[in-house]
């Protein structure tokens, strides 16, 4: 009799077990081929797919693993395989969906279309169309509904607009398609709605960049927005959209998260459902650094990842005498130690140029004290850019500099013969002085700038260069090769040049 009673209570409790009160959402973005752990400033070793899986393994909450795109173009393995290694390894993780980021187009649209078909999980991008058919790209869905722990979770995807190197594919900023997806989902039973998108709530590339706030403005029906692209760790509550319409859960606001980059960490989100109503009553968001000292790697994933490590790429080719970082520690300076060094190297390869500049976003990771490997250099300078000379007048340069300075960041780094002073007034940069070779910038004079071809051709923050026609490629090597040559030419160890090239004054 006791056994039968016990069985009765187990069966009675079964619906509660099957329908979990909490659902976990794990989120990554901009992994860029960083499959392996690596050292970062401060001596920690972080990141990689084995630690990502190991962290997820440490919990038993029902979950979804989602990604917001840019899984290619960052490491040697990702570049040489044209993104195929990224897809192969992501297929071994329990991802349910990703979106298309801008760097998925780096190897051409045909390769991107091939990668989409190789995923064994969903590619959700409601705003990516094939011009030939005027329909969604083959293999892409606008959204899907996943059953997790007895709950139905709708996930909508929005790709980055625009995609580079694309003639056959068209994209849009995604708002129209997002509205359509939300309308369709309104008639389909589900318990929560998540947007994964390769855009940010805080992107400062230039004033034409669309932010997530603009895309979701006034739209009801989204509980959680998972973004990327800006390589920032962000989580917060957007209590009201610009139109004043309440969104999200229980009028508390729309929750959002962005999960940094390079698989150094992930966002761990808990959707908490009310026992009685079955509705979301809270969303908790935190960012977790994947630290080898704190997290046990998944051995199976570790083995699979190591099989994809390129031979010889981790052999030292030189050394750094000190940490050369992406960011300065000085409060009133916006120039980067590593960015300064790279701009100086570009200038030496273009002796006819008046100065050199390089986009801050084109330098990706710190070069740390000690041995420098080919992996370090490719990871820091992953893009296949060459040097171009561009002829512009001083008025153009003044406008470019003013538009590129934000309160805590400059979009460009400059060679040592450039000195910029500015004030921050009324939420914008007011230039005090710009000196080139010790002389004030002359708005009527023509100057030669040495700059990478991506920026010179109008890419992203280089949009002002798009209409400039007086430009030509002058290098036969990629910029990363020039950095390699520089490292080899300094066997005693490379050092960072002094900062202070972009300085805020009172």
Steps between C-alpha positions, in 0.01 A plus 500: 500500500786735589666441164175582314453820700855607427447440131179704512681803649782470248249503213317792661823702514606412144334802330689732737827330411435518127400867511795673660455820698834631375653483152866592440614688193871494423621754246817570302585745224797602285695183581711564186671160502640522853455131574793464741570651844748789496682723745369851555639801684528427870629147455169316469431236234147519371262393228453233241235249410601229749455741792173622351365146496652429841316794654168388353565145625518629858126577507194280455248774416327447162663741256548652156846592367474791255750708302483845339739450210852589381639151551762543223803722425707522815753221531722314258279191510187702424666694219676212325184287505288797387280450803447127456690407816274733696189328366648153560583573864177688573315195369660301785358738758131501598415819313139539390536813285730771371464803273709633212752768600687738271822296505321191370530672161880544520567205271238588242131432479532154344709383795253655741212318331699177527563552871130557567418158353770327709347588838308222672306756702291799396624815329236760585518822299166649398659783298738319262361449150612343174458759225438230239201352679401800718458256785703408807841353424485121475559337838396807700186538713354820640421338835435170672332376817696269731348285771718513810402360837136498400510863388479628142765762430472699176829628359516759220823576314615823334822504293743790472425756231683544271708192424833557321601340170139432410332553163246220500384549859315798637445584863298762685528656842240246610226704664238419236579127513504505880150651507381233256649218710344638819162522327520140380610377842212682668265230371730209591496382864836555672624605843784744425651686205874557453666710230853403397656771289840603368460858615569681825321734736824699516683516169720800428635412154337806348176691510350292219530178700162361604469402865276239658305779668399640163406159364270403789361847570126473574475126434319288757538128552876459559622382841875486441740647242836328452734718296859522382723670242640767736713244692369638829373335814164660574195399693216714616137598490344724240201618701334690218568526131527845345132515413413462866335161453574255781663178385615181662389324812263630766577858392850458644648551159666313221810308604801494271850355501812512288769244567834651405711321244754230419333235721658654809167467675126459460177645629309274738134598509219352706138529385295463817138393443218547749372170638135598482475704180780338302612850392847645532531681832868582490809486278843486661808578291868464583823481303737215583869506414621157387803477728709182491569537873129481582339285231573141403517451121292238325756237399313383190473851358859570598619205294293597196620860519867403534474290187432824310801691636721614210853353517782743576276797566591507871879496445664825625634733230602784731411658830346802669703672770176617666124475468383700197132562555201609297397757760698762685470529877516880481168671561528787252659312208324303230795362308587135535855375570460216250309719256776761517767240425305363207439847354873572532581180311257597223667842476847344451360305203364819345782760525320736261196522724451799727373266771339160553177399665344165585151419622492412869265209432757348264725419797334218693703361793789608723856391428621377839849498648698192401508286189306617196363233267340509161169436676548814710559715194211358295269531802602864547488591130269246336390685189666468156561872457766679298632856516337765282598862445203734500520870409258729682493861617537626855130577531421133435753392766359741759147371443618137507679548832213690662244239402723213616552616859255381764504562873698187578627382162653613174411304188850561358861478615773720351875492435732682739517820293133576573389680816130563567352698788126525556234602751188299572208743491128449446556126449740545207869560432610858444845506340745736669800425279618249240870500424678299232880502517474781754293727275135590531269317262432718194143451377596601145815290470498156333636217716596139427368252756628143529204285603384142461297427188186402692469848650627674184225332296230618738454200726310554827651794693686599182173597330626855435772359269243339272471805273875568484642390163870591532630182662720202415639183658875528562580178688557146381453353848221483752530724805538199730810402298651842565443453872664157480803654329517765772495237777776301333710816454494564878636183662549685831123538522255757367364781717201731490554861393386776733134599498364855494429537128126552563460702818203655675564847641295736715 
